[in-house]
Amino acid sequence: MPRLSSSRRPVFVAATALGAFCLTVVPAAATATPAQIATSKTNGVAYLTSLQAADGSYAGPGLSNEWAFSAFAAAGTAAVDVTPGGDTTKNARTVYRALLSTASWPSATPVVTDYERAALNAYAAGIDPARVSASRNLVADIYGYWQNAEPGYFGPSANFNGTVFAALALGGAATQAGAPRVPQALLDRLVTRIRANQHDDGGWNYGKAEGDPGQLGTTSDIDMTGAAMAALCVSGVPHTDSGITRAKAFLKSKLVPGSGAFNAMFGVNTDSNGWAVSGLNACGIDAQTGDFLTAAGKTPVDFLISQQFNPGGGFKYQPSDTTPSAYASVDGLRAVAGGGFTAAPPVPATAGAPRWVAQSSFTSGTAAKLALTVDDGAGGLKVCSVSFTPTGTTTTLGAVLDAATGSATPSGCVSSVTPSSGTGTVTALNGKANSSAGSWKASADGAAFTTATRGTVVHAGDTLALRWGA
């Protein structure tokens, strides 16, 4: 079964109700108090800190401990402040950035979720995902998995979670200023596919269900429902949307009254509950009130905190376990701390450490990638990763478009550019010319669209969007 990472499951190859509760006598200390949550966060951070290797690393084969960065950020701890024995030269952020920058990462046979997971955690660690290094642009890496034959899917459509996490990464990992990085037109395509895969019971599963009544009729998974809810919300869908309210109803139907846990596909466990709560958090839905406060006065957050060893701070995977699980501790802490699947990095406590680190310029002669979308204004959207070798510290829009005609993944993003040289205005792209009705405009990193000119300066990591319109 497809999965981004798990110690217990395979890695990816892949309101009425509120009135009723108000009539119920609920124990005064039934739900987790702010003090209890604060203690859980403090102890949870301490546990995850203890998992750091002597060389400062977190990421490694199998467990994917880099998810710790999303939990640290949600709990208010900057990754750059996490050091082994106080050695700031081996701080977790610096070591993780170095790993992501290596040519051999992630593997010889990468899949889209490798890059999506990295983008979410790099962002949480304070590493601009599009500017990891001169040669590593995680946003461009993700764009390269766009499916021309099934627009809106990233990676093989059968592995639907790759598309869900594309939305989480592209919608959640914003710019350093906190603005949307990618054009809404792209997020809208993702939203369409996620909606089409929502099961009849209101939830989602890992595999593709679109167009298959049999699959749409199967029981959904708690984990994936949380992730898909979050994906919709970070893509601009409001929590009042019918897709979100249906998902809430599905989760509510899986609540165990006595504990507040969700009864998941793998039974009651921390990881599934963590993913569900993170989905609710991402949508601004309180997991301790309304639909998620049981008649016994329990909530999913209560359950998660009950899974935590204190003062040790680690979370166990299942209630019967006697030792903590690193992966469950990440999912548990991130959810209790109020996080979705990523979070903006906190301001570091380490003197002189910046909140963000990013590659500031291209390195001449070093192969690079840029993320590009081309919107024809008539419903056609092309998405690709453009590979080229810069000859200076910056490049131009014309050079990027020229490179895209032959070195784009997937191919077909740009077939022609007029003019084919110089620095002037782009008068036609892919055979569609400027006219009195509209013209080609360009944007970088979600900035306002302005007239597209070949001479427009492009910087390392710019996420480029071209759009024809008035």
TORKOL-4160 file (C-alpha; in steps of 0.2 Angstrom, whole numbers, padded with zeros to 4 digits, m for minus):
470
<pt num="1" X="0000" Y="0000" Z="0000"/>
<pt num="2" X="0007" Y="0017" Z="m0004"/>
<pt num="3" X="0013" Y="0027" Z="0011"/>
<pt num="4" X="0025" Y="0042" Z="0013"/>
<pt num="5" X="0033" Y="0033" Z="0027"/>
<pt num="6" X="0029" Y="0023" Z="0042"/>
<pt num="7" X="0038" Y="0011" Z="0055"/>
<pt num="8" X="0023" Y="m0001" Z="0054"/>
<pt num="9" X="0018" Y="0001" Z="0036"/>
<pt num="10" X="0026" Y="0000" Z="0019"/>
<pt num="11" X="0036" Y="0015" Z="0013"/>
<pt num="12" X="0028" Y="0023" Z="m0003"/>
<pt num="13" X="0032" Y="0014" Z="m0019"/>
<pt num="14" X="0021" Y="0022" Z="m0015"/>
<pt num="15" X="m0115" Y="0109" Z="0075"/>
<pt num="16" X="m0134" Y="0096" Z="0080"/>
<pt num="17" X="m0121" Y="0086" Z="0088"/>
<pt num="18" X="m0114" Y="0101" Z="0097"/>
<pt num="19" X="m0131" Y="0104" Z="0105"/>
<pt num="20" X="m0132" Y="0086" Z="0110"/>
<pt num="21" X="m0115" Y="0087" Z="0118"/>
<pt num="22" X="m0120" Y="0103" Z="0127"/>
<pt num="23" X="m0134" Y="0093" Z="0136"/>
<pt num="24" X="m0121" Y="0080" Z="0142"/>
<pt num="25" X="m0113" Y="0082" Z="0159"/>
<pt num="26" X="m0094" Y="0082" Z="0154"/>
<pt num="27" X="m0080" Y="0080" Z="0167"/>
<pt num="28" X="m0072" Y="0096" Z="0170"/>
<pt num="29" X="m0055" Y="0090" Z="0165"/>
<pt num="30" X="m0061" Y="0079" Z="0151"/>
<pt num="31" X="m0052" Y="0088" Z="0136"/>
<pt num="32" X="m0034" Y="0092" Z="0136"/>
<pt num="33" X="m0030" Y="0109" Z="0144"/>
<pt num="34" X="m0018" Y="0122" Z="0137"/>
<pt num="35" X="m0006" Y="0117" Z="0151"/>
<pt num="36" X="m0007" Y="0098" Z="0147"/>
<pt num="37" X="m0004" Y="0103" Z="0129"/>
<pt num="38" X="0011" Y="0114" Z="0133"/>
<pt num="39" X="0018" Y="0100" Z="0144"/>
<pt num="40" X="0016" Y="0087" Z="0130"/>
<pt num="41" X="0024" Y="0099" Z="0117"/>
<pt num="42" X="0039" Y="0102" Z="0129"/>
<pt num="43" X="0042" Y="0083" Z="0132"/>
<pt num="44" X="0039" Y="0078" Z="0114"/>
<pt num="45" X="0052" Y="0090" Z="0108"/>
<pt num="46" X="0064" Y="0084" Z="0121"/>
<pt num="47" X="0061" Y="0066" Z="0115"/>
<pt num="48" X="0063" Y="0070" Z="0097"/>
<pt num="49" X="0079" Y="0080" Z="0101"/>
<pt num="50" X="0086" Y="0064" Z="0109"/>
<pt num="51" X="0084" Y="0055" Z="0092"/>
<pt num="52" X="0097" Y="0066" Z="0084"/>
<pt num="53" X="0112" Y="0057" Z="0078"/>
<pt num="54" X="0130" Y="0062" Z="0084"/>
<pt num="55" X="0133" Y="0069" Z="0066"/>
<pt num="56" X="0117" Y="0080" Z="0068"/>
<pt num="57" X="0107" Y="0070" Z="0056"/>
<pt num="58" X="0089" Y="0065" Z="0056"/>
<pt num="59" X="0085" Y="0058" Z="0039"/>
<pt num="60" X="0090" Y="0040" Z="0035"/>
<pt num="61" X="0084" Y="0025" Z="0027"/>
<pt num="62" X="0067" Y="0017" Z="0031"/>
<pt num="63" X="0060" Y="0028" Z="0045"/>
<pt num="64" X="0061" Y="0045" Z="0037"/>
<pt num="65" X="0065" Y="0054" Z="0053"/>
<pt num="66" X="0065" Y="0071" Z="0044"/>
<pt num="67" X="0047" Y="0072" Z="0048"/>
<pt num="68" X="0053" Y="0078" Z="0065"/>
<pt num="69" X="0056" Y="0095" Z="0057"/>
<pt num="70" X="0037" Y="0097" Z="0054"/>
<pt num="71" X="0034" Y="0092" Z="0072"/>
<pt num="72" X="0048" Y="0104" Z="0079"/>
<pt num="73" X="0041" Y="0119" Z="0069"/>
<pt num="74" X="0023" Y="0116" Z="0075"/>
<pt num="75" X="0029" Y="0115" Z="0093"/>
<pt num="76" X="0039" Y="0131" Z="0091"/>
<pt num="77" X="0057" Y="0124" Z="0090"/>
<pt num="78" X="0068" Y="0129" Z="0076"/>
<pt num="79" X="0078" Y="0115" Z="0067"/>
<pt num="80" X="0094" Y="0126" Z="0068"/>
<pt num="81" X="0093" Y="0126" Z="0087"/>
<pt num="82" X="0093" Y="0106" Z="0087"/>
<pt num="83" X="0111" Y="0101" Z="0090"/>
<pt num="84" X="0120" Y="0086" Z="0096"/>
<pt num="85" X="0129" Y="0090" Z="0112"/>
<pt num="86" X="0127" Y="0109" Z="0109"/>
<pt num="87" X="0138" Y="0108" Z="0093"/>
<pt num="88" X="0130" Y="0121" Z="0082"/>
<pt num="89" X="0141" Y="0116" Z="0067"/>
<pt num="90" X="0131" Y="0100" Z="0067"/>
<pt num="91" X="0114" Y="0108" Z="0069"/>
<pt num="92" X="0099" Y="0098" Z="0061"/>
<pt num="93" X="0095" Y="0111" Z="0048"/>
<pt num="94" X="0113" Y="0112" Z="0041"/>
<pt num="95" X="0115" Y="0094" Z="0040"/>
<pt num="96" X="0098" Y="0091" Z="0032"/>
<pt num="97" X="0101" Y="0104" Z="0019"/>
<pt num="98" X="0118" Y="0096" Z="0015"/>
<pt num="99" X="0109" Y="0079" Z="0013"/>
<pt num="100" X="0096" Y="0086" Z="0001"/>
<pt num="101" X="0110" Y="0095" Z="m0009"/>
<pt num="102" X="0119" Y="0079" Z="m0013"/>
<pt num="103" X="0118" Y="0072" Z="m0031"/>
<pt num="104" X="0114" Y="0054" Z="m0024"/>
<pt num="105" X="0099" Y="0060" Z="m0014"/>
<pt num="106" X="0086" Y="0053" Z="m0013"/>
<pt num="107" X="0091" Y="0037" Z="m0023"/>
<pt num="108" X="0094" Y="0031" Z="m0040"/>
<pt num="109" X="0075" Y="0028" Z="m0043"/>
<pt num="110" X="0066" Y="0042" Z="m0034"/>
<pt num="111" X="0047" Y="0044" Z="m0033"/>
<pt num="112" X="0038" Y="0060" Z="m0032"/>
<pt num="113" X="0034" Y="0058" Z="m0013"/>
<pt num="114" X="0053" Y="0059" Z="m0009"/>
<pt num="115" X="0053" Y="0077" Z="m0015"/>
<pt num="116" X="0036" Y="0081" Z="m0008"/>
<pt num="117" X="0041" Y="0075" Z="0009"/>
<pt num="118" X="0057" Y="0084" Z="0008"/>
<pt num="119" X="0049" Y="0100" Z="0003"/>
<pt num="120" X="0037" Y="0100" Z="0018"/>
<pt num="121" X="0051" Y="0097" Z="0030"/>
<pt num="122" X="0064" Y="0108" Z="0022"/>
<pt num="123" X="0051" Y="0122" Z="0023"/>
<pt num="124" X="0047" Y="0118" Z="0042"/>
<pt num="125" X="0066" Y="0118" Z="0045"/>
<pt num="126" X="0069" Y="0135" Z="0037"/>
<pt num="127" X="0076" Y="0129" Z="0021"/>
<pt num="128" X="0068" Y="0137" Z="0005"/>
<pt num="129" X="0062" Y="0122" Z="m0004"/>
<pt num="130" X="0065" Y="0130" Z="m0021"/>
<pt num="131" X="0082" Y="0136" Z="m0016"/>
<pt num="132" X="0091" Y="0121" Z="m0007"/>
<pt num="133" X="0107" Y="0123" Z="m0017"/>
<pt num="134" X="0113" Y="0128" Z="m0034"/>
<pt num="135" X="0107" Y="0112" Z="m0041"/>
<pt num="136" X="0093" Y="0107" Z="m0030"/>
<pt num="137" X="0075" Y="0114" Z="m0032"/>
<pt num="138" X="0062" Y="0103" Z="m0024"/>
<pt num="139" X="0048" Y="0113" Z="m0031"/>
<pt num="140" X="0055" Y="0110" Z="m0049"/>
<pt num="141" X="0058" Y="0091" Z="m0044"/>
<pt num="142" X="0039" Y="0089" Z="m0040"/>
<pt num="143" X="0034" Y="0098" Z="m0056"/>
<pt num="144" X="0043" Y="0085" Z="m0066"/>
<pt num="145" X="0031" Y="0072" Z="m0060"/>
<pt num="146" X="0015" Y="0081" Z="m0068"/>
<pt num="147" X="0005" Y="0069" Z="m0078"/>
<pt num="148" X="0002" Y="0076" Z="m0096"/>
<pt num="149" X="m0011" Y="0062" Z="m0099"/>
<pt num="150" X="m0020" Y="0065" Z="m0083"/>
<pt num="151" X="m0018" Y="0083" Z="m0079"/>
<pt num="152" X="m0019" Y="0086" Z="m0060"/>
<pt num="153" X="m0010" Y="0070" Z="m0055"/>
<pt num="154" X="0008" Y="0070" Z="m0049"/>
<pt num="155" X="0016" Y="0053" Z="m0051"/>
<pt num="156" X="0007" Y="0038" Z="m0057"/>
<pt num="157" X="m0012" Y="0041" Z="m0054"/>
<pt num="158" X="m0014" Y="0024" Z="m0046"/>
<pt num="159" X="m0003" Y="0030" Z="m0031"/>
<pt num="160" X="m0016" Y="0044" Z="m0027"/>
<pt num="161" X="m0006" Y="0049" Z="m0011"/>
<pt num="162" X="0007" Y="0057" Z="m0023"/>
<pt num="163" X="m0006" Y="0069" Z="m0029"/>
<pt num="164" X="m0012" Y="0073" Z="m0011"/>
<pt num="165" X="0006" Y="0077" Z="m0005"/>
<pt num="166" X="0009" Y="0087" Z="m0021"/>
<pt num="167" X="m0005" Y="0098" Z="m0015"/>
<pt num="168" X="0001" Y="0098" Z="0003"/>
<pt num="169" X="0019" Y="0103" Z="m0003"/>
<pt num="170" X="0015" Y="0115" Z="m0017"/>
<pt num="171" X="0001" Y="0124" Z="m0007"/>
<pt num="172" X="0009" Y="0122" Z="0011"/>
<pt num="173" X="0027" Y="0126" Z="0007"/>
<pt num="174" X="0024" Y="0145" Z="0004"/>
<pt num="175" X="0037" Y="0158" Z="0000"/>
<pt num="176" X="0049" Y="0165" Z="0014"/>
<pt num="177" X="0036" Y="0179" Z="0015"/>
<pt num="178" X="0022" Y="0167" Z="0018"/>
<pt num="179" X="0014" Y="0170" Z="0001"/>
<pt num="180" X="0007" Y="0157" Z="m0011"/>
<pt num="181" X="0022" Y="0151" Z="m0022"/>
<pt num="182" X="0013" Y="0142" Z="m0036"/>
<pt num="183" X="m0002" Y="0149" Z="m0046"/>
<pt num="184" X="m0019" Y="0145" Z="m0041"/>
<pt num="185" X="m0023" Y="0138" Z="m0058"/>
<pt num="186" X="m0011" Y="0123" Z="m0053"/>
<pt num="187" X="m0019" Y="0121" Z="m0036"/>
<pt num="188" X="m0036" Y="0121" Z="m0044"/>
<pt num="189" X="m0031" Y="0106" Z="m0055"/>
<pt num="190" X="m0025" Y="0097" Z="m0039"/>
<pt num="191" X="m0041" Y="0101" Z="m0030"/>
<pt num="192" X="m0052" Y="0094" Z="m0045"/>
<pt num="193" X="m0042" Y="0077" Z="m0044"/>
<pt num="194" X="m0044" Y="0076" Z="m0025"/>
<pt num="195" X="m0062" Y="0079" Z="m0026"/>
<pt num="196" X="m0064" Y="0066" Z="m0039"/>
<pt num="197" X="m0056" Y="0053" Z="m0028"/>
<pt num="198" X="m0067" Y="0056" Z="m0012"/>
<pt num="199" X="m0076" Y="0040" Z="m0007"/>
<pt num="200" X="m0094" Y="0038" Z="m0005"/>
<pt num="201" X="m0092" Y="0038" Z="0014"/>
<pt num="202" X="m0083" Y="0055" Z="0014"/>
<pt num="203" X="m0065" Y="0050" Z="0016"/>
<pt num="204" X="m0051" Y="0045" Z="0005"/>
<pt num="205" X="m0039" Y="0031" Z="0003"/>
<pt num="206" X="m0021" Y="0029" Z="m0004"/>
<pt num="207" X="m0025" Y="0022" Z="m0021"/>
<pt num="208" X="m0035" Y="0030" Z="m0036"/>
<pt num="209" X="m0054" Y="0029" Z="m0035"/>
<pt num="210" X="m0059" Y="0042" Z="m0048"/>
<pt num="211" X="m0070" Y="0034" Z="m0061"/>
<pt num="212" X="m0071" Y="0018" Z="m0052"/>
<pt num="213" X="m0088" Y="0015" Z="m0043"/>
<pt num="214" X="m0081" Y="0000" Z="m0034"/>
<pt num="215" X="m0067" Y="0009" Z="m0027"/>
<pt num="216" X="m0077" Y="0025" Z="m0022"/>
<pt num="217" X="m0088" Y="0013" Z="m0013"/>
<pt num="218" X="m0075" Y="0005" Z="m0002"/>
<pt num="219" X="m0071" Y="0011" Z="0016"/>
<pt num="220" X="m0059" Y="0025" Z="0017"/>
<pt num="221" X="m0043" Y="0027" Z="0028"/>
<pt num="222" X="m0042" Y="0038" Z="0043"/>
<pt num="223" X="m0024" Y="0043" Z="0038"/>
<pt num="224" X="m0027" Y="0048" Z="0020"/>
<pt num="225" X="m0043" Y="0057" Z="0025"/>
<pt num="226" X="m0033" Y="0068" Z="0036"/>
<pt num="227" X="m0020" Y="0071" Z="0023"/>
<pt num="228" X="m0033" Y="0074" Z="0009"/>
<pt num="229" X="m0043" Y="0087" Z="0020"/>
<pt num="230" X="m0027" Y="0096" Z="0023"/>
<pt num="231" X="m0022" Y="0096" Z="0005"/>
<pt num="232" X="m0039" Y="0104" Z="0000"/>
<pt num="233" X="m0038" Y="0117" Z="0013"/>
<pt num="234" X="m0020" Y="0123" Z="0010"/>
<pt num="235" X="m0025" Y="0124" Z="m0009"/>
<pt num="236" X="m0038" Y="0137" Z="m0005"/>
<pt num="237" X="m0054" Y="0126" Z="m0001"/>
<pt num="238" X="m0063" Y="0133" Z="0014"/>
<pt num="239" X="m0068" Y="0122" Z="0029"/>
<pt num="240" X="m0086" Y="0125" Z="0026"/>
<pt num="241" X="m0085" Y="0116" Z="0009"/>
<pt num="242" X="m0095" Y="0101" Z="0006"/>
<pt num="243" X="m0080" Y="0090" Z="0003"/>
<pt num="244" X="m0073" Y="0095" Z="0020"/>
<pt num="245" X="m0089" Y="0093" Z="0029"/>
<pt num="246" X="m0091" Y="0076" Z="0022"/>
<pt num="247" X="m0074" Y="0071" Z="0028"/>
<pt num="248" X="m0078" Y="0077" Z="0045"/>
<pt num="249" X="m0093" Y="0066" Z="0046"/>
<pt num="250" X="m0083" Y="0051" Z="0041"/>
<pt num="251" X="m0070" Y="0055" Z="0054"/>
<pt num="252" X="m0084" Y="0057" Z="0067"/>
<pt num="253" X="m0091" Y="0040" Z="0062"/>
<pt num="254" X="m0075" Y="0032" Z="0067"/>
<pt num="255" X="m0073" Y="0040" Z="0084"/>
<pt num="256" X="m0071" Y="0028" Z="0099"/>
<pt num="257" X="m0082" Y="0036" Z="0113"/>
<pt num="258" X="m0072" Y="0030" Z="0128"/>
<pt num="259" X="m0055" Y="0036" Z="0122"/>
<pt num="260" X="m0058" Y="0049" Z="0108"/>
<pt num="261" X="m0047" Y="0039" Z="0096"/>
<pt num="262" X="m0051" Y="0036" Z="0078"/>
<pt num="263" X="m0054" Y="0018" Z="0074"/>
<pt num="264" X="m0042" Y="0016" Z="0059"/>
<pt num="265" X="m0038" Y="0003" Z="0046"/>
<pt num="266" X="m0024" Y="m0003" Z="0057"/>
<pt num="267" X="m0034" Y="m0002" Z="0073"/>
<pt num="268" X="m0032" Y="0012" Z="0086"/>
<pt num="269" X="m0015" Y="0020" Z="0084"/>
<pt num="270" X="m0006" Y="0036" Z="0086"/>
<pt num="271" X="0000" Y="0038" Z="0068"/>
<pt num="272" X="m0018" Y="0037" Z="0061"/>
<pt num="273" X="m0025" Y="0049" Z="0074"/>
<pt num="274" X="m0010" Y="0061" Z="0071"/>
<pt num="275" X="m0014" Y="0062" Z="0053"/>
<pt num="276" X="m0032" Y="0065" Z="0056"/>
<pt num="277" X="m0029" Y="0078" Z="0069"/>
<pt num="278" X="m0016" Y="0087" Z="0057"/>
<pt num="279" X="m0029" Y="0087" Z="0044"/>
<pt num="280" X="m0042" Y="0095" Z="0055"/>
<pt num="281" X="m0028" Y="0107" Z="0061"/>
<pt num="282" X="m0024" Y="0112" Z="0043"/>
<pt num="283" X="m0042" Y="0116" Z="0040"/>
<pt num="284" X="m0044" Y="0127" Z="0056"/>
<pt num="285" X="m0056" Y="0114" Z="0064"/>
<pt num="286" X="m0055" Y="0112" Z="0082"/>
<pt num="287" X="m0052" Y="0093" Z="0086"/>
<pt num="288" X="m0058" Y="0096" Z="0104"/>
<pt num="289" X="m0075" Y="0103" Z="0102"/>
<pt num="290" X="m0091" Y="0100" Z="0092"/>
<pt num="291" X="m0091" Y="0084" Z="0082"/>
<pt num="292" X="m0075" Y="0078" Z="0090"/>
<pt num="293" X="m0080" Y="0079" Z="0108"/>
<pt num="294" X="m0088" Y="0062" Z="0113"/>
<pt num="295" X="m0102" Y="0059" Z="0125"/>
<pt num="296" X="m0089" Y="0052" Z="0137"/>
<pt num="297" X="m0080" Y="0069" Z="0136"/>
<pt num="298" X="m0065" Y="0063" Z="0126"/>
<pt num="299" X="m0057" Y="0070" Z="0110"/>
<pt num="300" X="m0043" Y="0064" Z="0098"/>
<pt num="301" X="m0031" Y="0075" Z="0107"/>
<pt num="302" X="m0035" Y="0067" Z="0123"/>
<pt num="303" X="m0031" Y="0050" Z="0115"/>
<pt num="304" X="m0014" Y="0057" Z="0108"/>
<pt num="305" X="m0008" Y="0063" Z="0125"/>
<pt num="306" X="m0013" Y="0047" Z="0133"/>
<pt num="307" X="m0001" Y="0039" Z="0121"/>
<pt num="308" X="0014" Y="0049" Z="0127"/>
<pt num="309" X="0026" Y="0043" Z="0140"/>
<pt num="310" X="0031" Y="0056" Z="0152"/>
<pt num="311" X="0042" Y="0063" Z="0157"/>
<pt num="312" X="0051" Y="0054" Z="0143"/>
<pt num="313" X="0040" Y="0062" Z="0129"/>
<pt num="314" X="0039" Y="0049" Z="0116"/>
<pt num="315" X="0023" Y="0042" Z="0110"/>
<pt num="316" X="0019" Y="0024" Z="0108"/>
<pt num="317" X="0011" Y="0018" Z="0092"/>
<pt num="318" X="m0003" Y="0007" Z="0100"/>
<pt num="319" X="m0011" Y="0008" Z="0117"/>
<pt num="320" X="m0004" Y="m0009" Z="0121"/>
<pt num="321" X="0014" Y="m0004" Z="0117"/>
<pt num="322" X="0027" Y="m0002" Z="0131"/>
<pt num="323" X="0040" Y="0008" Z="0122"/>
<pt num="324" X="0039" Y="0024" Z="0111"/>
<pt num="325" X="0040" Y="0024" Z="0092"/>
<pt num="326" X="0050" Y="0038" Z="0084"/>
<pt num="327" X="0038" Y="0040" Z="0069"/>
<pt num="328" X="0022" Y="0039" Z="0081"/>
<pt num="329" X="0031" Y="0053" Z="0092"/>
<pt num="330" X="0033" Y="0064" Z="0076"/>
<pt num="331" X="0014" Y="0062" Z="0071"/>
<pt num="332" X="0008" Y="0063" Z="0089"/>
<pt num="333" X="0018" Y="0079" Z="0093"/>
<pt num="334" X="0014" Y="0088" Z="0077"/>
<pt num="335" X="m0005" Y="0085" Z="0079"/>
<pt num="336" X="m0005" Y="0090" Z="0098"/>
<pt num="337" X="0005" Y="0105" Z="0094"/>
<pt num="338" X="m0008" Y="0111" Z="0082"/>
<pt num="339" X="0001" Y="0108" Z="0066"/>
<pt num="340" X="m0004" Y="0102" Z="0049"/>
<pt num="341" X="0008" Y="0093" Z="0038"/>
<pt num="342" X="0021" Y="0107" Z="0038"/>
<pt num="343" X="0023" Y="0124" Z="0047"/>
<pt num="344" X="0032" Y="0140" Z="0045"/>
<pt num="345" X="0049" Y="0139" Z="0054"/>
<pt num="346" X="0050" Y="0148" Z="0071"/>
<pt num="347" X="0063" Y="0162" Z="0074"/>
<pt num="348" X="0079" Y="0153" Z="0080"/>
<pt num="349" X="0085" Y="0155" Z="0098"/>
<pt num="350" X="0103" Y="0153" Z="0092"/>
<pt num="351" X="0112" Y="0170" Z="0091"/>
<pt num="352" X="0115" Y="0175" Z="0073"/>
<pt num="353" X="0105" Y="0161" Z="0065"/>
<pt num="354" X="0093" Y="0167" Z="0051"/>
<pt num="355" X="0076" Y="0161" Z="0051"/>
<pt num="356" X="0078" Y="0155" Z="0032"/>
<pt num="357" X="0093" Y="0149" Z="0022"/>
<pt num="358" X="0092" Y="0149" Z="0003"/>
<pt num="359" X="0103" Y="0148" Z="m0012"/>
<pt num="360" X="0104" Y="0166" Z="m0018"/>
<pt num="361" X="0111" Y="0164" Z="m0035"/>
<pt num="362" X="0114" Y="0152" Z="m0049"/>
<pt num="363" X="0132" Y="0145" Z="m0050"/>
<pt num="364" X="0139" Y="0147" Z="m0068"/>
<pt num="365" X="0141" Y="0130" Z="m0076"/>
<pt num="366" X="0131" Y="0120" Z="m0063"/>
<pt num="367" X="0116" Y="0112" Z="m0070"/>
<pt num="368" X="0100" Y="0119" Z="m0062"/>
<pt num="369" X="0081" Y="0117" Z="m0063"/>
<pt num="370" X="0066" Y="0129" Z="m0062"/>
<pt num="371" X="0048" Y="0126" Z="m0060"/>
<pt num="372" X="0037" Y="0132" Z="m0074"/>
<pt num="373" X="0018" Y="0133" Z="m0078"/>
<pt num="374" X="0011" Y="0139" Z="m0094"/>
<pt num="375" X="m0008" Y="0144" Z="m0094"/>
<pt num="376" X="m0016" Y="0148" Z="m0111"/>
<pt num="377" X="m0031" Y="0156" Z="m0103"/>
<pt num="378" X="m0043" Y="0144" Z="m0111"/>
<pt num="379" X="m0042" Y="0130" Z="m0099"/>
<pt num="380" X="m0025" Y="0123" Z="m0105"/>
<pt num="381" X="m0012" Y="0122" Z="m0091"/>
<pt num="382" X="0006" Y="0115" Z="m0094"/>
<pt num="383" X="0017" Y="0111" Z="m0080"/>
<pt num="384" X="0035" Y="0106" Z="m0081"/>
<pt num="385" X="0053" Y="0106" Z="m0073"/>
<pt num="386" X="0065" Y="0115" Z="m0084"/>
<pt num="387" X="0083" Y="0109" Z="m0084"/>
<pt num="388" X="0097" Y="0121" Z="m0090"/>
<pt num="389" X="0115" Y="0126" Z="m0086"/>
<pt num="390" X="0116" Y="0144" Z="m0082"/>
<pt num="391" X="0131" Y="0155" Z="m0088"/>
<pt num="392" X="0130" Y="0168" Z="m0074"/>
<pt num="393" X="0122" Y="0171" Z="m0057"/>
<pt num="394" X="0105" Y="0175" Z="m0065"/>
<pt num="395" X="0097" Y="0170" Z="m0081"/>
<pt num="396" X="0083" Y="0177" Z="m0091"/>
<pt num="397" X="0065" Y="0172" Z="m0095"/>
<pt num="398" X="0070" Y="0170" Z="m0113"/>
<pt num="399" X="0084" Y="0158" Z="m0109"/>
<pt num="400" X="0072" Y="0148" Z="m0098"/>
<pt num="401" X="0058" Y="0147" Z="m0111"/>
<pt num="402" X="0071" Y="0142" Z="m0124"/>
<pt num="403" X="0078" Y="0128" Z="m0113"/>
<pt num="404" X="0060" Y="0122" Z="m0110"/>
<pt num="405" X="0057" Y="0118" Z="m0128"/>
<pt num="406" X="0070" Y="0104" Z="m0127"/>
<pt num="407" X="0074" Y="0101" Z="m0109"/>
<pt num="408" X="0058" Y="0100" Z="m0099"/>
<pt num="409" X="0050" Y="0086" Z="m0089"/>
<pt num="410" X="0037" Y="0082" Z="m0094"/>
<pt num="411" X="0040" Y="0087" Z="m0112"/>
<pt num="412" X="0028" Y="0099" Z="m0122"/>
<pt num="413" X="0028" Y="0113" Z="m0109"/>
<pt num="414" X="0035" Y="0125" Z="m0122"/>
<pt num="415" X="0034" Y="0121" Z="m0140"/>
<pt num="416" X="0038" Y="0139" Z="m0147"/>
<pt num="417" X="0043" Y="0156" Z="m0142"/>
<pt num="418" X="0041" Y="0172" Z="m0152"/>
<pt num="419" X="0053" Y="0181" Z="m0153"/>
<pt num="420" X="0066" Y="0168" Z="m0153"/>
<pt num="421" X="0080" Y="0180" Z="m0147"/>
<pt num="422" X="0083" Y="0197" Z="m0140"/>
<pt num="423" X="0076" Y="0204" Z="m0124"/>
<pt num="424" X="0059" Y="0211" Z="m0130"/>
<pt num="425" X="0041" Y="0207" Z="m0126"/>
<pt num="426" X="0035" Y="0189" Z="m0129"/>
<pt num="427" X="0023" Y="0191" Z="m0143"/>
<pt num="428" X="0018" Y="0173" Z="m0145"/>
<pt num="429" X="0020" Y="0156" Z="m0135"/>
<pt num="430" X="0015" Y="0139" Z="m0140"/>
<pt num="431" X="0007" Y="0147" Z="m0156"/>
<pt num="432" X="m0004" Y="0158" Z="m0146"/>
<pt num="433" X="m0001" Y="0176" Z="m0150"/>
<pt num="434" X="m0004" Y="0193" Z="m0141"/>
<pt num="435" X="m0020" Y="0202" Z="m0147"/>
<pt num="436" X="m0032" Y="0215" Z="m0142"/>
<pt num="437" X="m0041" Y="0202" Z="m0131"/>
<pt num="438" X="m0026" Y="0197" Z="m0121"/>
<pt num="439" X="m0007" Y="0195" Z="m0120"/>
<pt num="440" X="0006" Y="0184" Z="m0111"/>
<pt num="441" X="0011" Y="0189" Z="m0094"/>
<pt num="442" X="0024" Y="0182" Z="m0082"/>
<pt num="443" X="0025" Y="0180" Z="m0063"/>
<pt num="444" X="0038" Y="0173" Z="m0051"/>
<pt num="445" X="0035" Y="0166" Z="m0034"/>
<pt num="446" X="0017" Y="0171" Z="m0034"/>
<pt num="447" X="0020" Y="0190" Z="m0038"/>
<pt num="448" X="0008" Y="0200" Z="m0048"/>
<pt num="449" X="0008" Y="0196" Z="m0067"/>
<pt num="450" X="0017" Y="0208" Z="m0078"/>
<pt num="451" X="0021" Y="0209" Z="m0097"/>
<pt num="452" X="0032" Y="0194" Z="m0101"/>
<pt num="453" X="0048" Y="0199" Z="m0109"/>
<pt num="454" X="0063" Y="0189" Z="m0114"/>
<pt num="455" X="0075" Y="0200" Z="m0104"/>
<pt num="456" X="0066" Y="0198" Z="m0088"/>
<pt num="457" X="0079" Y="0193" Z="m0075"/>
<pt num="458" X="0076" Y="0176" Z="m0067"/>
<pt num="459" X="0084" Y="0171" Z="m0050"/>
<pt num="460" X="0089" Y="0154" Z="m0043"/>
<pt num="461" X="0073" Y="0145" Z="m0037"/>
<pt num="462" X="0060" Y="0157" Z="m0045"/>
<pt num="463" X="0044" Y="0148" Z="m0047"/>
<pt num="464" X="0039" Y="0154" Z="m0064"/>
<pt num="465" X="0021" Y="0156" Z="m0071"/>
<pt num="466" X="0016" Y="0162" Z="m0088"/>
<pt num="467" X="m0002" Y="0166" Z="m0092"/>
<pt num="468" X="m0012" Y="0173" Z="m0107"/>
<pt num="469" X="m0026" Y="0185" Z="m0103"/>
<pt num="470" X="m0032" Y="0203" Z="m0102"/>
